[in-house]
Amino acid sequence: MTDLGEEFANQGIEETKAWLNQVVIGLNFCPFAKREVLRNSIRFTDCDTKKSKEVLSSFAQEVLCLDKNAQIETTLMILTGGFKQFFSYLDIVDLTQTWLDENGYSGVYQIASFHPDYVFEGEPENSPANYTNRSPYPMLHLLREEGLDKAIRSYKNPEQIPQNNINKAHNMGETALKALLLSCMKP
């Protein structure tokens, strides 16, 4: 029998996998994601705390896990326990980036950020463009820079990916994107 916390963690991972497949891969927001799903090289981990220190400790463990496991290309660290407010979440992003910088991991790993209420600077809150980084839960996406550089080099016109995503999001509209994101989540 699973306890409620474990069940919620599993739900967070399950919903994140649905989002990855239906939104990120389904809309081709990241043309590199499908390959990693097929290679089974994505680590999904749940962090169910509201405490910044505990998130930072879990984040450091994920970095060490990547250091020790070359077959894992990337980790999606799902913050199911807290950081529902976008600006408090950004503080965690800054904290983890500082940790990478202070521990000699600049140029080794990179953080991509996703949040249910993600808003790009300069964009209105209801802009469809924000859905390119909206996810079921706040999360830290820890990527190997070497693998990312290799993927980018093999892609024609990688600098156009963000603008292509914004165009696709605007063509779909906020209502359709919101419905798609919600469809990844259990009631």
C-alpha positions as a Markdown table, in Angstrom:
| # | Residue | x | y | z |
|---|---|---|---|---|
| 1 | Met | 0.0 | 0.0 | 0.0 |
| 2 | Thr | 1.4 | 3.4 | -0.9 |
| 3 | Asp | 1.0 | 6.3 | 1.5 |
| 4 | Leu | -0.7 | 9.5 | 0.3 |
| 5 | Gly | 2.7 | 11.3 | -0.1 |
| 6 | Glu | 4.1 | 8.6 | -2.4 |
| 7 | Glu | 0.8 | 8.4 | -4.3 |
| 8 | Phe | 1.0 | 12.2 | -4.9 |
| 9 | Ala | 4.6 | 12.0 | -5.9 |
| 10 | Asn | 3.8 | 9.3 | -8.4 |
| 11 | Gln | 0.9 | 11.4 | -9.7 |
| 12 | Gly | 3.3 | 14.3 | -10.1 |
| 13 | Ile | 5.6 | 12.2 | -12.1 |
| 14 | Glu | 2.8 | 10.7 | -14.2 |
| 15 | Glu | 1.3 | 14.1 | -15.0 |
| 16 | Thr | 4.7 | 15.5 | -15.9 |
| 17 | Lys | 5.3 | 12.5 | -18.3 |
| 18 | Ala | 1.9 | 13.2 | -19.9 |
| 19 | Trp | 2.9 | 16.9 | -20.2 |
| 20 | Leu | 6.2 | 16.0 | -21.7 |
| 21 | Asn | 4.6 | 13.7 | -24.3 |
| 22 | Gln | 1.5 | 15.8 | -25.1 |
| 23 | Val | 2.9 | 19.3 | -24.9 |
| 24 | Val | 6.7 | 19.4 | -25.1 |
| 25 | Ile | 7.0 | 16.6 | -27.7 |
| 26 | Gly | 3.4 | 16.8 | -29.1 |
| 27 | Leu | 3.8 | 20.4 | -30.0 |
| 28 | Asn | 7.5 | 20.0 | -30.7 |
| 29 | Phe | 8.4 | 22.8 | -28.2 |
| 30 | Cys | 11.7 | 21.0 | -27.7 |
| 31 | Pro | 12.8 | 19.1 | -30.8 |
| 32 | Phe | 15.4 | 17.2 | -28.7 |
| 33 | Ala | 13.0 | 15.7 | -26.1 |
| 34 | Lys | 11.6 | 12.8 | -28.1 |
| 35 | Arg | 15.0 | 11.3 | -28.6 |
| 36 | Glu | 15.7 | 11.3 | -24.9 |
| 37 | Val | 12.3 | 9.8 | -24.1 |
| 38 | Leu | 13.0 | 7.0 | -26.6 |
| 39 | Arg | 16.4 | 6.5 | -25.1 |
| 40 | Asn | 14.9 | 6.4 | -21.6 |
| 41 | Ser | 17.6 | 8.9 | -20.5 |
| 42 | Ile | 15.3 | 11.3 | -18.6 |
| 43 | Arg | 15.2 | 11.0 | -14.8 |
| 44 | Phe | 12.0 | 12.1 | -13.1 |
| 45 | Thr | 12.2 | 12.9 | -9.5 |
| 46 | Asp | 9.7 | 14.4 | -7.0 |
| 47 | Cys | 10.7 | 16.9 | -4.4 |
| 48 | Asp | 7.7 | 17.4 | -2.0 |
| 49 | Thr | 9.1 | 20.0 | 0.3 |
| 50 | Lys | 8.3 | 23.6 | 0.8 |
| 51 | Lys | 11.7 | 24.4 | 2.3 |
| 52 | Ser | 14.3 | 26.0 | 0.1 |
| 53 | Lys | 17.2 | 24.3 | 1.9 |
| 54 | Glu | 15.7 | 20.9 | 1.3 |
| 55 | Val | 15.1 | 21.7 | -2.4 |
| 56 | Leu | 18.7 | 22.8 | -2.7 |
| 57 | Ser | 19.9 | 19.6 | -1.0 |
| 58 | Ser | 17.8 | 17.5 | -3.3 |
| 59 | Phe | 19.1 | 19.5 | -6.3 |
| 60 | Ala | 22.7 | 18.8 | -5.2 |
| 61 | Gln | 21.9 | 15.1 | -5.0 |
| 62 | Glu | 20.5 | 15.2 | -8.5 |
| 63 | Val | 23.7 | 16.8 | -9.8 |
| 64 | Leu | 25.7 | 14.1 | -8.1 |
| 65 | Cys | 23.4 | 11.5 | -9.6 |
| 66 | Leu | 24.1 | 12.9 | -13.1 |
| 67 | Asp | 27.8 | 13.0 | -12.3 |
| 68 | Lys | 27.7 | 9.3 | -11.5 |
| 69 | Asn | 25.3 | 8.1 | -14.3 |
| 70 | Ala | 26.4 | 9.1 | -17.8 |
| 71 | Gln | 23.3 | 7.3 | -19.3 |
| 72 | Ile | 21.0 | 9.9 | -17.7 |
| 73 | Glu | 21.0 | 12.9 | -20.0 |
| 74 | Thr | 18.6 | 15.1 | -18.0 |
| 75 | Thr | 16.6 | 15.3 | -14.8 |
| 76 | Leu | 13.2 | 16.8 | -14.3 |
| 77 | Met | 13.0 | 17.7 | -10.6 |
| 78 | Ile | 9.3 | 18.1 | -9.9 |
| 79 | Leu | 8.5 | 20.4 | -7.0 |
| 80 | Thr | 5.1 | 18.9 | -5.9 |
| 81 | Gly | 5.4 | 20.2 | -2.3 |
| 82 | Gly | 5.5 | 23.9 | -2.8 |
| 83 | Phe | 6.6 | 26.9 | -4.8 |
| 84 | Lys | 3.2 | 27.4 | -6.3 |
| 85 | Gln | 3.8 | 31.2 | -6.4 |
| 86 | Phe | 5.8 | 32.0 | -9.5 |
| 87 | Phe | 8.0 | 34.6 | -7.9 |
| 88 | Ser | 8.9 | 32.3 | -4.9 |
| 89 | Tyr | 9.7 | 29.7 | -7.5 |
| 90 | Leu | 12.1 | 32.1 | -9.3 |
| 91 | Asp | 14.0 | 32.4 | -6.0 |
| 92 | Ile | 14.6 | 28.6 | -6.1 |
| 93 | Val | 15.8 | 28.9 | -9.6 |
| 94 | Asp | 18.2 | 31.6 | -8.6 |
| 95 | Leu | 19.3 | 29.6 | -5.6 |
| 96 | Thr | 20.1 | 26.5 | -7.6 |
| 97 | Gln | 21.9 | 28.5 | -10.3 |
| 98 | Thr | 24.1 | 30.0 | -7.6 |
| 99 | Trp | 24.8 | 26.6 | -6.3 |
| 100 | Leu | 25.9 | 25.4 | -9.7 |
| 101 | Asp | 28.1 | 28.5 | -10.1 |
| 102 | Glu | 29.7 | 28.2 | -6.6 |
| 103 | Asn | 30.3 | 24.5 | -7.0 |
| 104 | Gly | 32.1 | 24.5 | -10.3 |
| 105 | Tyr | 29.3 | 23.3 | -12.5 |
| 106 | Ser | 28.9 | 26.3 | -14.7 |
| 107 | Gly | 29.3 | 25.0 | -18.3 |
| 108 | Val | 28.6 | 21.4 | -17.1 |
| 109 | Tyr | 24.9 | 21.7 | -16.2 |
| 110 | Gln | 22.2 | 24.1 | -17.1 |
| 111 | Ile | 18.8 | 24.8 | -15.5 |
| 112 | Ala | 15.6 | 25.2 | -17.6 |
| 113 | Ser | 12.6 | 26.4 | -15.6 |
| 114 | Phe | 9.0 | 25.4 | -15.9 |
| 115 | His | 6.0 | 26.5 | -13.8 |
| 116 | Pro | 2.2 | 26.3 | -14.0 |
| 117 | Asp | 2.1 | 30.2 | -13.9 |
| 118 | Tyr | 5.2 | 30.9 | -15.9 |
| 119 | Val | 5.4 | 34.4 | -17.4 |
| 120 | Phe | 8.2 | 35.6 | -19.6 |
| 121 | Glu | 9.5 | 39.0 | -18.8 |
| 122 | Gly | 7.7 | 41.6 | -20.9 |
| 123 | Glu | 4.8 | 39.2 | -21.7 |
| 124 | Pro | 1.3 | 39.7 | -20.4 |
| 125 | Glu | 0.2 | 37.0 | -18.0 |
| 126 | Asn | -2.4 | 35.6 | -20.5 |
| 127 | Ser | 0.0 | 35.5 | -23.4 |
| 128 | Pro | 0.0 | 32.1 | -25.2 |
| 129 | Ala | 3.8 | 32.4 | -25.4 |
| 130 | Asn | 4.0 | 31.7 | -21.7 |
| 131 | Tyr | 2.7 | 28.2 | -22.3 |
| 132 | Thr | 6.0 | 27.2 | -23.9 |
| 133 | Asn | 7.3 | 27.0 | -20.3 |
| 134 | Arg | 4.1 | 26.2 | -18.4 |
| 135 | Ser | 4.0 | 22.8 | -16.8 |
| 136 | Pro | 1.7 | 20.9 | -14.4 |
| 137 | Tyr | 4.1 | 21.6 | -11.4 |
| 138 | Pro | 6.9 | 23.9 | -10.7 |
| 139 | Met | 10.0 | 22.1 | -11.9 |
| 140 | Leu | 13.8 | 22.4 | -12.4 |
| 141 | His | 15.0 | 20.8 | -15.6 |
| 142 | Leu | 18.7 | 20.0 | -15.1 |
| 143 | Leu | 20.4 | 19.4 | -18.5 |
| 144 | Arg | 23.9 | 18.4 | -19.4 |
| 145 | Glu | 25.4 | 21.2 | -21.4 |
| 146 | Glu | 27.6 | 18.9 | -23.5 |
| 147 | Gly | 24.5 | 16.9 | -24.6 |
| 148 | Leu | 22.5 | 20.1 | -25.3 |
| 149 | Asp | 25.4 | 21.6 | -27.3 |
| 150 | Lys | 25.6 | 18.4 | -29.4 |
| 151 | Ala | 21.8 | 18.3 | -30.0 |
| 152 | Ile | 21.8 | 22.0 | -31.0 |
| 153 | Arg | 24.7 | 21.5 | -33.5 |
| 154 | Ser | 22.8 | 18.7 | -35.2 |
| 155 | Tyr | 19.6 | 20.9 | -35.6 |
| 156 | Lys | 19.1 | 23.2 | -38.6 |
| 157 | Asn | 18.6 | 26.8 | -37.4 |
| 158 | Pro | 18.3 | 26.1 | -33.6 |
| 159 | Glu | 18.2 | 29.9 | -32.9 |
| 160 | Gln | 14.7 | 29.9 | -34.4 |
| 161 | Ile | 13.3 | 27.3 | -31.9 |
| 162 | Pro | 12.1 | 29.9 | -29.4 |
| 163 | Gln | 10.4 | 32.1 | -32.1 |
| 164 | Asn | 8.9 | 29.0 | -33.7 |
| 165 | Asn | 7.4 | 28.0 | -30.4 |
| 166 | Ile | 6.0 | 31.5 | -29.7 |
| 167 | Asn | 4.4 | 31.6 | -33.2 |
| 168 | Lys | 2.9 | 28.1 | -32.6 |
| 169 | Ala | 1.6 | 29.1 | -29.2 |
| 170 | His | 0.0 | 32.3 | -30.6 |
| 171 | Asn | -1.5 | 30.4 | -33.5 |
| 172 | Met | -3.1 | 27.9 | -31.0 |
| 173 | Gly | -4.2 | 30.5 | -28.6 |
| 174 | Glu | -4.4 | 30.6 | -24.8 |
| 175 | Thr | -7.7 | 28.6 | -24.5 |
| 176 | Ala | -6.4 | 25.6 | -26.5 |
| 177 | Leu | -3.0 | 25.6 | -24.7 |
| 178 | Lys | -4.6 | 25.9 | -21.3 |
| 179 | Ala | -7.0 | 23.0 | -22.1 |
| 180 | Leu | -4.0 | 20.9 | -23.4 |
| 181 | Leu | -2.1 | 21.5 | -20.2 |
| 182 | Leu | -5.1 | 20.7 | -18.0 |
| 183 | Ser | -5.6 | 17.5 | -20.0 |
| 184 | Cys | -2.3 | 16.2 | -18.7 |
| 185 | Met | -3.5 | 16.4 | -15.1 |
| 186 | Lys | -5.7 | 14.1 | -13.1 |
| 187 | Pro | -8.9 | 15.6 | -11.7 |
